[in-house]
Amino acid sequence: MEPTTRQFKDNAKEALVDAQLQDALAKLGRGFPLRRLEAAARLPEFEALRDEAREIKNHVLDNLDFYLEAYEAKVVASGGQVHWCKDAEDARRTIAEICQKAGAKTVTKSKSMIGEEISINDYLEDAGITPVETDLGEYIIQLRREPPSHIIAPAIHLSMGQVEETFRESHQDLDPARSLDEPRKLLEEARNKLRTEFLGADVGLTGANMLIAETGSNVLVTNEGNADLTYSLPRVHIVMASLEKIVPTLEDASTILRVLARSATGQDMSVYTTFCTGVRRPEDLDGPDEYHVVLLDNGRSQLIGTEFHEMLRCIRCGACLNHCPVYRSVGGHAYGWVYSGPMGAVLIPGLIGMDEAAELPNASTLCGRCESVCPMRIPLPKMLRAWRQKHYESKRSGALGRWMLGAWAALARRPKLYRRMMGLGVAILGQMGRRHGRFRRLPFAGGWTGGRDLPAPNGDTFVAQWHRGARGDASGDWLRKNPP
């Protein structure tokens, strides 16, 4: 996938006026966040599990070389092979060579963000090998030649009508008069189309939610079972994973699984959780004859020990996307690459460079909801600020923007003057907006009022009200009863 991260502002503007996309994003806000909240409430130890999961990944990152070597030894002992790949080109070439050696014509593939990151489908097609996405959402966007818009729900930006249109255009061998007016009918049509692909595939290509050093296993978490058919039916199984997916033991994997599904989709456990270990043994009824693990770095090792080190704890649950007001306004495609939302805004600059992704760390209100729901307690707002600081120090931003930020910083370093200026500004806006109570347009605030009205201030600044509350003034009653 060719990045369009430089065009984030233009991408976002297009997304904001796309009525169909806005309708789809509104449904996202009513779905995953509520189910996550309910799932967490059903598990009294959920917060303690988050702490445990964080410490597991911290320990792994502090000892990553040890666990990677231990994992490789176990994979080899189970009849498999590990391929160490520095970058996307290295990984693509390795996968294509394995497929060509196997004489593969068709490759079935389960959903994998690493596959998207290295653009493996395009590479295989250029090599004369047909990749077939088997996750329903990925299958749909493959037919449409689109990238995913969400890391767990890749086709969430589409309506049912758009999916029906795609199926009619792509499945022209079927009865044109068939009914596709229900989700079940669309699902059954995709299932029938994919069944022959599963049975005829030469190679199965999967991602990995986790890699277990203790056993050399990879963990696949799905709700459709497509990953199980992808790895168990073909003669060759290739696993694509990034270095930080390692966990030490099966017990550690089970801890992370308990927070993964609850954070991602609000399920206590996904429908299918599969542990794959090596090649088929003589007593096994199915499984591959060859087992390959492609371990990708692609810039991750450069983040270790930096202020972005904690980003490598990410387990790709998508919770930060589901709760982010920016993502829920513009969707995933606006970010311009594989990852999106707060985790993408932190990860992308580290993987493809600040020159390509300078705008993404600014695509945040820093409200902190992403950190509050992250199962691994990743301090995303802190890292977004760190990228902003790096961008400012690199002097890549425009002169006007740097001057305005410098002026604001100078004001912020003088609290008394800052409070007086803010108080004056609030008073003026309050007077200007007293008739309607809100502003439909406001100079220098077009980014806000272009999508929503700006409420007029109704009283003093928060700090002024807080100080009155601390002194015991009557106007501070609410703040005394409801401290932040």
C-alpha positions in Angstrom: 0.0 0.0 0.0 1.5 3.3 -1.1 1.2 5.8 1.8 -0.9 8.9 1.4 -0.1 10.2 4.9 1.2 13.5 3.5 -2.3 14.2 2.3 -4.0 13.6 5.7 -5.7 17.0 5.9 -7.1 16.6 2.4 -8.1 13.0 3.1 -9.9 14.2 6.3 -11.8 17.0 4.5 -13.1 14.5 2.0 -14.1 12.1 4.8 -16.0 14.7 6.7 -18.3 15.5 3.7 -18.9 11.8 2.8 -22.4 11.2 4.1 -22.3 7.4 3.8 -19.0 7.2 5.6 -20.3 9.4 8.4 -23.3 7.2 8.9 -21.0 4.1 9.1 -18.7 5.8 11.7 -21.7 6.9 13.8 -22.7 3.2 14.0 -19.2 2.3 15.1 -19.5 4.7 18.0 -22.6 3.0 19.2 -21.2 -0.5 18.9 -17.7 -1.5 20.0 -17.3 1.0 22.9 -20.5 0.0 24.6 -19.8 -3.7 24.2 -16.3 -3.2 25.6 -17.7 -1.4 28.6 -20.2 -4.2 29.3 -17.5 -7.0 28.8 -15.1 -5.3 31.2 -17.9 -4.8 33.8 -18.6 -8.6 33.7 -15.0 -9.3 34.7 -14.1 -7.9 38.2 -10.4 -8.5 37.7 -10.3 -6.8 34.3 -8.1 -3.8 35.5 -5.7 -6.2 37.3 -5.4 -8.2 34.1 -4.5 -5.0 32.2 -1.7 -4.4 34.7 -0.5 -8.0 34.3 -0.6 -7.8 30.5 1.4 -4.6 30.5 4.1 -6.1 32.7 4.3 -9.2 30.5 5.0 -7.1 27.4 7.4 -4.8 29.3 9.4 -7.8 30.4 9.4 -9.2 26.8 10.6 -5.9 25.3 13.4 -5.7 27.9 14.5 -9.2 27.0 13.4 -9.3 23.3 16.6 -10.9 22.0 16.4 -13.8 24.5 12.8 -14.6 23.7 13.2 -14.4 20.0 16.0 -16.9 20.0 14.1 -19.2 22.4 11.1 -19.0 20.0 13.2 -19.8 17.0 14.7 -22.8 18.7 11.2 -24.2 19.5 10.0 -23.6 15.9 13.0 -25.5 14.5 12.5 -28.3 17.0 8.9 -28.7 15.8 9.9 -29.0 12.2 9.5 -25.3 11.2 11.8 -22.6 9.9 12.1 -18.9 11.0 13.0 -16.3 8.4 14.4 -13.0 9.8 13.4 -10.0 7.7 14.8 -6.5 8.1 12.2 -4.7 6.0 9.1 -5.1 3.9 11.0 -5.9 0.7 12.9 -8.7 2.5 9.7 -10.2 3.8 7.9 -10.0 0.5 10.8 -11.7 -1.3 11.0 -14.4 1.3 7.3 -15.2 1.1 7.3 -15.2 -2.7 10.3 -17.6 -2.8 8.6 -20.0 -0.4 5.4 -20.0 -2.6 7.4 -20.4 -5.8 9.4 -23.3 -4.3 6.1 -25.0 -3.4 4.8 -24.4 -6.9 1.9 -22.3 -5.6 -0.6 -20.9 -7.9 -3.2 -19.9 -5.3 -2.6 -18.6 -1.7 -5.3 -18.3 0.8 -4.7 -15.6 3.4 -6.3 -14.7 6.7 -6.5 -11.2 8.0 -3.0 -9.8 8.8 -2.0 -6.2 9.3 1.6 -7.3 8.6 0.4 -8.5 5.2 -1.0 -5.1 4.6 2.1 -3.4 5.9 4.3 -5.2 3.4 1.7 -5.1 0.5 2.1 -8.9 0.1 -1.0 -9.3 -2.2 0.3 -7.0 -4.9 3.8 -8.6 -4.7 2.3 -12.1 -5.1 0.1 -11.0 -8.0 3.1 -9.6 -9.8 4.9 -13.0 -9.3 1.9 -14.8 -11.0 0.4 -16.1 -7.7 -3.2 -15.4 -6.8 -3.8 -14.3 -3.2 -7.3 -14.8 -1.8 -8.4 -13.0 1.3 -10.6 -15.3 3.5 -11.7 -12.9 6.2 -15.1 -11.6 5.1 -14.2 -7.9 5.5 -10.8 -8.4 3.8 -12.5 -10.4 1.0 -14.9 -7.5 0.4 -12.2 -4.8 0.2 -10.0 -7.1 -1.9 -12.7 -7.2 -4.5 -13.0 -3.4 -4.3 -9.2 -3.0 -4.4 -9.3 -0.9 -1.2 -7.1 -0.9 1.9 -8.7 -1.7 5.3 -10.2 1.1 7.2 -10.0 -0.5 10.7 -7.5 -3.0 12.1 -10.2 -5.4 13.3 -13.2 -4.5 11.1 -11.5 -3.7 7.7 -14.8 -3.0 5.8 -16.5 -1.0 8.5 -16.7 2.0 6.2 -19.0 0.3 3.8 -22.8 0.0 3.8 -24.7 -3.3 3.0 -25.8 -1.8 -0.3 -22.2 -1.1 -1.3 -21.2 -4.7 -0.4 -24.2 -6.0 -2.5 -23.0 -3.9 -5.5 -19.5 -5.2 -5.1 -20.7 -8.8 -5.1 -22.8 -8.4 -8.2 -19.9 -6.8 -10.1 -17.4 -9.5 -9.0 -19.6 -12.6 -9.0 -21.0 -12.4 -12.5 -21.2 -16.1 -12.9 -24.1 -16.2 -10.4 -27.8 -15.5 -11.1 -28.2 -11.8 -11.6 -31.7 -12.0 -10.2 -30.6 -13.5 -6.9 -31.6 -11.7 -3.7 -28.8 -10.1 -1.7 -30.9 -7.9 0.6 -29.9 -9.5 3.9 -26.5 -9.8 5.6 -27.0 -13.6 5.8 -27.3 -13.9 2.1 -24.2 -11.9 1.5 -22.3 -14.1 4.0 -23.5 -17.3 2.4 -22.5 -16.1 -1.1 -19.0 -15.2 0.2 -18.8 -18.6 2.0 -19.7 -20.5 -1.1 -17.1 -18.6 -3.2 -14.4 -19.2 -0.7 -15.0 -22.9 -0.1 -13.4 -23.9 -3.3 -10.5 -21.6 -2.7 -9.8 -23.2 0.7 -9.8 -26.6 -0.8 -7.6 -25.7 -3.8 -5.0 -23.5 -2.1 -1.3 -24.5 -2.4 -0.1 -22.2 0.5 -1.9 -20.7 3.5 -0.7 -17.3 4.7 -1.7 -16.1 8.2 -0.7 -13.4 10.7 -0.2 -14.0 14.4 -1.8 -12.4 17.4 1.0 -13.8 19.5 4.1 -15.9 19.2 4.9 -18.1 22.2 8.5 -18.6 23.1 7.8 -21.5 25.4 6.3 -23.7 22.7 7.2 -22.1 19.3 3.4 -21.7 18.7 1.6 -18.9 17.0 -1.9 -17.8 18.2 -4.7 -16.9 15.8 -7.8 -15.1 17.1 -10.8 -14.9 14.7 -14.6 -15.0 14.7 -15.0 -16.7 11.4 -12.8 -19.8 11.5 -11.2 -18.8 8.2 -7.7 -18.8 9.7 -8.1 -22.4 10.8 -8.9 -23.5 7.2 -6.1 -21.3 5.9 -3.4 -22.9 7.9 -4.7 -26.5 8.2 -5.7 -27.4 4.6 -2.7 -26.3 2.4 0.6 -28.2 2.3 2.5 -25.1 3.3 1.8 -22.6 6.2 3.5 -19.3 6.3 3.1 -17.1 9.4 3.8 -13.3 9.1 4.5 -11.5 12.4 6.5 -8.6 13.7 9.2 -9.0 16.3 7.2 -7.6 19.3 4.5 -10.3 19.0 6.5 -12.6 21.3 5.2 -13.6 24.7 7.1 -16.0 27.1 4.7 -18.7 28.0 1.2 -20.2 27.4 0.1 -18.7 30.7 1.2 -15.3 29.5 -0.7 -15.7 26.3 -3.9 -16.7 28.2 -3.6 -13.5 30.3 -3.4 -11.3 27.2 -6.3 -13.2 25.5 -8.5 -12.3 28.4 -8.1 -8.6 27.7 -7.8 -8.8 23.9 -11.3 -9.8 22.8 -13.0 -7.8 25.5 -11.1 -4.7 24.4 -11.6 -5.4 20.6 -15.2 -6.5 20.2 -16.6 -6.7 23.7 -16.6 -10.5 23.6 -15.5 -12.6 26.6 -13.5 -14.7 24.1 -13.4 -14.7 20.3 -15.2 -17.6 18.6 -12.0 -19.2 17.4 -8.7 -19.1 19.3 -6.1 -21.4 17.7 -2.6 -22.4 18.7 -0.5 -23.6 15.7 2.8 -25.4 16.4 5.1 -26.6 13.6 4.4 -29.2 10.9 1.9 -32.0 10.9 3.0 -35.0 13.0 2.3 -38.6 11.9 -0.7 -38.9 14.2 -2.3 -35.6 13.1 -5.3 -35.7 10.9 -4.5 -32.4 9.2 -1.9 -29.6 9.2 0.9 -28.4 6.9 4.0 -30.3 5.7 6.0 -27.1 5.8 5.8 -24.4 8.5 7.5 -21.0 8.0 7.6 -18.0 10.2 8.5 -14.7 8.6 9.6 -12.4 11.4 9.6 -8.7 10.4 11.5 -5.8 11.9 10.7 -3.0 9.5 11.8 -0.2 11.9 10.5 -1.6 15.2 13.9 -2.3 16.7 14.8 1.4 16.2 11.9 2.2 18.6 13.3 0.1 21.5 14.8 2.3 24.2 13.3 5.5 22.8 10.3 7.5 24.0 8.2 5.3 21.7 9.3 2.0 23.3 5.9 1.4 24.9 4.1 1.5 21.6 5.5 -2.0 21.0 3.2 -3.3 23.7 0.3 -2.9 21.2 -1.8 -6.0 20.6 -3.9 -4.5 17.7 -7.2 -4.7 19.5 -8.5 -1.4 17.9 -10.0 -0.1 21.2 -8.2 3.3 20.8 -9.7 3.7 17.3 -13.2 2.9 18.5 -13.0 5.6 21.2 -11.1 8.3 19.4 -13.2 11.3 18.4 -10.9 12.0 15.5 -11.0 8.5 14.1 -14.8 8.4 14.5 -15.0 11.6 12.5 -12.7 10.8 9.5 -12.3 7.0 9.5 -9.2 4.9 8.8 -8.5 5.7 5.2 -7.9 9.4 6.0 -4.7 8.4 7.8 -3.2 7.2 4.5 -1.5 3.9 5.5 -2.1 0.6 7.1 -2.6 1.7 10.7 -4.9 4.5 11.9 -6.4 6.1 14.9 -4.1 7.0 17.9 -2.0 3.8 17.6 -1.4 4.6 13.9 -0.6 8.2 14.6 2.2 7.0 17.0 3.4 4.0 15.1 3.4 5.2 11.5 6.0 8.0 12.0 8.3 5.4 13.6 7.9 3.0 10.7 7.9 5.2 7.6 9.5 8.4 9.0 8.4 11.8 10.2 8.7 13.3 6.7 5.9 11.1 5.5 3.7 11.2 8.5 4.2 14.6 10.2 0.5 15.5 10.2 -0.7 12.3 12.0 0.4 13.1 15.6 -1.6 16.3 15.3 -4.7 14.3 14.5 -5.6 14.0 18.1 -7.5 16.0 20.7 -5.3 14.5 23.4 -8.4 13.8 25.4 -6.8 10.6 26.8 -9.7 8.2 26.0 -7.3 6.0 24.0 -5.0 5.5 26.9 -7.9 4.9 29.3 -9.2 2.0 27.2 -6.0 0.5 26.0 -5.7 -3.0 27.5 -1.9 -2.6 27.6 -2.1 0.9 29.2 0.0 2.4 26.4 0.5 6.2 27.1 -0.6 7.2 23.6 -1.1 11.0 24.4 2.4 11.2 25.8 3.9 9.7 22.7 1.7 11.9 20.4 3.1 14.9 22.2 6.6 13.5 21.8 6.2 13.3 18.0 4.8 16.8 18.0 7.9 18.0 19.9 10.2 16.3 17.4 8.4 17.8 14.5 8.7 21.3 16.1 12.4 20.9 16.8 13.1 19.6 13.3 11.8 23.0 12.0 9.7 21.2 9.3 6.6 23.1 10.3 5.7 26.3 8.5 7.0 29.6 9.8 3.5 30.9 10.7 2.7 27.8 12.7 6.0 27.9 14.6 5.5 31.6 15.4 2.0 31.0 16.7 3.1 28.1 18.8 6.0 30.1 20.2 3.7 33.0 21.0 1.3 30.6 22.9 4.3 29.1 24.8 5.5 32.5 25.8 2.0 33.3 27.1 1.7 29.9 28.9 4.9 30.5 30.8 3.3 33.6 32.4 0.3 32.2 34.3 -1.1 35.5 35.5 -1.0 37.0 32.0 -2.3 33.8 30.5 -5.3 33.7 32.8 -6.1 37.4 32.2 -5.9 36.9 28.4 -8.1 33.8 28.5 -10.6 35.5 30.8 -10.8 38.4 28.3 -11.2 36.0 25.4 -14.0 34.1 27.2 -15.8 37.3 28.1 -15.7 38.6 24.5 -16.9 35.3 23.1 -19.7 35.1 25.8 -20.9 38.5 24.8 -20.8 37.7 21.0 -22.6 34.5 21.5 -25.2 35.5 24.1 -28.0 35.7 21.5 -27.9 32.2 20.0 -25.7 30.5 22.6 -23.4 29.1 19.9 -21.3 30.0 16.9 -21.9 28.5 13.4 -18.7 30.3 12.1 -15.8 31.8 13.9 -12.5 33.2 12.6 -9.5 31.0 13.2 -11.8 28.2 14.3 -13.0 26.9 10.9 -11.6 23.4 11.7 -14.2 23.2 14.5 -17.1 25.1 13.1 -16.8 23.4 9.7 -18.3 20.2 11.2 -20.2 21.4 14.3 -21.3 24.5 16.1 -19.1 26.0 18.8 -21.0 26.6 22.1 -20.6 30.1 23.4 -18.9 30.4 26.8 -21.4 30.6 29.7 -19.4 32.1 32.6 -15.8 32.4 33.5 -12.9 30.2 32.6 -12.5 26.8 34.4 -9.5 28.1 36.4 -11.4 31.1 37.6 -14.4 29.0 38.7 -12.1 26.6 40.4 -10.4 29.3 42.4 -13.7 30.7 43.5 -14.8 27.2 44.5 -11.6 26.8 46.6 -12.4 30.1 48.3 -15.9 29.0 49.1 -17.7 31.4 46.8 -21.3 30.4 46.0 -20.5 30.2 42.3 -18.1 27.5 43.0 -20.6 25.1 44.6 -20.8 22.8 41.6 -17.0 22.4 41.3 -16.7 21.7 45.1 -19.2 18.9 44.7 -17.7 17.6 41.5 -14.0 18.0 41.6 -12.0 16.9 38.5 
